Structures are given as C-alpha cells and as structure tokens.
Amino acid sequence: YEINLKHSAAVDAADRAFLLRTAVKEMAARAGMLATFMGKPFNDQGGSGFHMHLSLADRDGHNAFDDAGGPDGLSPLAAAFTAGVIEHAPALMAVLAPTINAYKRIVPDSLAPTHANWGHDNRTAFVRLPKERGSRARIEVRAGDGSANAHLIAAALLLAGLDGIERGLEPPEAIVGDAYRADEAHAGSRLPADLGEALDG
C-alpha cells in the first residue's frame, strides 16, 4: 500500500510521518497484529520505502523550484539542490537506509535506486523529478527505507541540497529509461550495498 501525507513545512511533515507510523502500529496492536515498516520484511515480496518529496519556498512563499522559463520548467536552484543531493548520495544512505535489512531493497527491479542519479519522472532513479510544475514542482528522493527517521532524512537532504546551492553544483545528465540497465558511464556512482559501506561514506 502507498500512503501519501499532505505536504507541509519540514518539521511538521516529519512530525506527522512519525505520528502516522505510531498510529498504524498502535491500531495493529489493538487488533492483535504486528505492523512493521521494516524495509524488506519478506524476501519474496516488495519492500517498504520512505520516499521524500522536497521543494523550497522563497520569501513570498512561492515554490523556488519552479521556473516556467527555465530548462524543463525548473529553476537553477532546483538543479543545484538536486546536484547536492546526488553528490552526497553515498553518505546520505546511512540516514536513508539505517538498518542492515534496508539494503535488501537496494537491488535492481525493486523500485529502489541502486545508483546516484536523477531522471524526469523516472522511478528507477535515486532522484525523481515529477512532471508537476508551478506550486507542485519538487524532487522525490526514492532511496529512503520505511524504518528511517523522518526528521533525520529531512535534515540530511536539506543540508545536502543546500550544499549544492552554495557550491553552485550542476547535476549530471538525466538518466533516461531503466536506470538498472544503464551503462556505467551514465548510471552514476553505485550506492552502498550495505550499512557498513554507507557508514564509511
């Protein structure tokens, strides 16, 4: 099942994500069941991800990622932010996927990314840029594990994006098609394969 929470400011959104998980676990316990957000509780079934959608607002409250005159309708700020997230992707994995089990999801054909890359509406990429523009322009980071801490994810991704903005980073070429089968020159750097490797990142 996919559960979407309405967007809001970072801390409020993280608070509500925590509340949702707590409520689901409590309701399951009252029914004599156990709810888990473990990344890969069953080897023969899909995993549990935590996809984080992010955008920034300017001083007037307008979406700072939107730019009707920019490439693909996105602002240079959006590009630099995306580049920062991709630049720090290997180290971010320790926060996005904080358990040993989480890395069972980071495999081809799992709808979880295996490389640090981005693509337009590409669900095999680390960063997906959905089609919506205007007030709904945003990026989606798809590597988060269901067990991850929403507050830490938000803080880490915002810091990585801010670093990209401050350094004026440019994102690599967008991945087109199936990122799992892209050649090494275009796939981007491989994400850590386990928690130990992520902690070393």
C-alpha positions in Angstrom: 0.0 0.0 0.0 1.1 3.5 -0.7 0.3 6.2 1.9 0.8 9.8 1.0 0.9 12.6 3.5 -0.1 16.2 2.6 3.0 18.4 2.1 3.9 21.0 4.8 7.0 22.6 6.3 9.8 20.1 7.0 9.4 19.7 10.8 5.7 19.4 10.7 5.8 16.9 7.8 8.3 14.8 9.8 6.2 15.0 12.9 3.2 13.8 11.0 5.1 10.9 9.4 6.2 9.8 12.8 2.6 10.1 14.1 1.3 8.1 11.2 3.7 5.2 11.8 3.0 5.2 15.6 -0.8 5.2 14.9 -0.6 2.3 12.5 1.5 0.3 14.9 -0.9 1.1 17.8 -4.0 0.2 15.7 -2.4 -3.1 14.6 -1.5 -4.0 18.2 -5.1 -3.3 19.3 -6.3 -5.8 16.7 -3.8 -8.4 17.8 -1.5 -7.9 14.9 2.0 -6.5 14.3 2.7 -3.7 11.9 6.2 -3.2 10.6 7.9 -0.6 8.4 11.0 -2.7 8.0 12.5 -2.2 4.6 12.3 -5.8 3.4 10.3 -8.0 5.9 9.7 -10.7 3.4 12.2 -11.8 0.7 9.5 -12.8 -1.8 7.5 -9.5 -1.6 8.1 -5.8 -2.2 9.8 -3.7 0.3 8.7 -0.7 2.4 10.1 2.6 1.2 10.1 6.1 2.5 10.0 8.4 -0.5 10.7 12.0 0.5 9.3 14.8 -1.7 11.1 18.2 -1.3 10.8 21.7 -2.6 11.9 25.1 -1.3 9.8 28.3 -0.9 11.1 31.8 -1.5 10.4 34.7 0.9 7.0 35.3 -0.6 6.0 31.7 -0.2 6.3 30.8 -3.9 7.8 27.5 -5.0 11.5 28.3 -5.7 12.0 25.1 -7.8 9.5 26.4 -10.4 10.6 28.5 -13.3 8.4 28.5 -16.4 11.3 29.9 -18.5 13.9 27.5 -17.2 15.0 24.2 -18.6 12.1 21.7 -18.2 10.3 24.4 -16.2 12.7 24.2 -13.3 14.9 26.9 -11.7 18.7 26.8 -11.4 18.1 26.5 -7.7 16.3 23.2 -8.3 19.2 21.9 -10.4 21.8 22.9 -7.8 19.7 21.4 -5.0 19.4 18.1 -7.0 23.1 18.1 -7.7 23.9 18.5 -4.0 21.7 15.5 -3.1 23.3 13.4 -5.8 26.8 14.5 -4.7 26.1 13.3 -1.2 24.1 10.2 -2.1 26.5 7.6 -0.8 26.8 9.3 2.6 23.1 10.0 2.8 22.4 6.3 2.5 23.4 5.8 6.2 20.4 8.0 7.1 18.0 7.0 4.4 18.7 3.3 5.0 19.7 3.0 8.6 19.4 -0.8 9.2 21.1 -3.9 7.8 17.8 -5.1 6.5 17.3 -1.8 4.5 19.9 -2.8 1.9 17.8 -5.9 0.8 15.7 -3.3 -1.0 18.6 -1.6 -2.8 18.7 -4.1 -5.7 17.6 -4.0 -9.4 13.9 -4.1 -10.2 12.9 -3.2 -6.7 11.7 0.4 -7.4 14.5 1.4 -5.1 17.6 3.0 -6.7 21.0 1.3 -7.0 23.0 4.3 -8.2 23.2 8.1 -7.5 21.4 9.6 -10.5 18.3 11.5 -11.4 15.6 11.4 -14.1 12.4 13.0 -15.2 9.5 11.1 -13.7 11.8 8.0 -13.6 11.0 5.7 -10.7 14.3 3.7 -11.1 16.4 6.8 -10.3 17.7 8.0 -7.0 16.1 11.4 -7.5 12.9 11.6 -9.5 11.6 14.9 -10.8 7.8 14.5 -11.1 6.0 16.1 -14.0 4.2 18.7 -12.0 5.3 22.3 -12.1 4.1 25.6 -10.5 3.4 25.2 -6.8 3.8 21.4 -7.1 7.4 21.5 -8.6 9.6 19.2 -6.4 12.1 16.4 -6.3 11.5 13.0 -4.9 14.3 11.0 -3.2 13.4 7.3 -3.6 16.1 5.6 -1.5 14.5 6.0 1.9 13.7 2.9 3.9 10.4 2.5 5.7 12.2 2.3 9.1 14.1 5.6 8.6 13.8 8.6 10.9 11.7 11.3 9.1 13.4 14.2 11.0 16.9 13.0 10.1 16.0 12.3 6.5 14.6 15.8 6.1 17.6 17.5 7.8 20.2 15.5 5.8 18.5 16.0 2.5 18.1 19.7 3.1 21.7 20.1 4.1 22.9 18.2 1.0 20.7 20.3 -1.2 21.9 23.5 0.4 25.5 22.4 -0.2 24.7 22.0 -3.8 23.2 25.5 -3.9 26.1 27.2 -2.0 28.7 25.5 -4.3 26.7 26.0 -7.5 26.8 22.4 -8.4 25.4 21.1 -11.7 23.6 17.8 -11.8 24.9 15.1 -14.2 23.0 14.2 -17.3 19.5 12.8 -16.6 19.1 9.1 -16.7 16.6 8.0 -19.4 14.8 4.7 -19.3 15.6 1.8 -17.0 18.4 3.1 -14.6 19.1 -0.5 -13.5 20.3 -1.4 -17.0 22.1 1.9 -17.9 25.7 1.6 -18.8 28.2 2.5 -16.1 29.1 5.8 -17.8 25.5 7.1 -17.3 24.2 5.2 -14.3 26.0 7.3 -11.7 28.0 6.2 -8.8 26.8 2.9 -7.2 25.1 3.3 -3.9 26.4 1.5 -0.8 25.5 -2.2 -0.8 25.3 -2.5 3.0 25.1 -0.4 6.1 28.8 -0.7 6.9 29.7 0.7 3.5 27.2 3.5 3.9 28.7 4.4 7.3 32.1 4.6 5.7 30.7 7.0 3.1 
